[in-house]
Amino acid sequence: MQFHTVSSAISVLRRGTKDEQWFEAASFLIDRASPEVKLMLEVGRELEKKERADSEKNLSVFPVKRWMVILLGGVFLAGSAGYIGWLITRSIGLSCG
């Protein structure tokens, strides 16, 4: 469907992205936007790209830190359990060997 008025395109946009004509209506409105609006759209796209790049950079570092903490926690727990076991065997007089 070719849109002939801005109001018809806006009514399609209000229905949401599930409407099959949504992208066509958005393109229609962007093509007819003023230079200032086009500039703001470009700024919005650039900001979104920057946010995605920043979040991807933060996500790539986070799992390494998380796994290091989990590994150190596991080593600490295993060491503590071994030490407690050693104390118990020494207190009741058991000998392993």
Buried (B, 14 or more C-beta within 10 A) or exposed (E): EEBEEEEBBEEBBEEEEEBEBBEBBBEBBEEEBEEEEEEEEEEEEEEEEEEEEEEEEEEEEEEEEEEEEEEEEEEEEEEEEEEEEEEEEEEEEEEEE
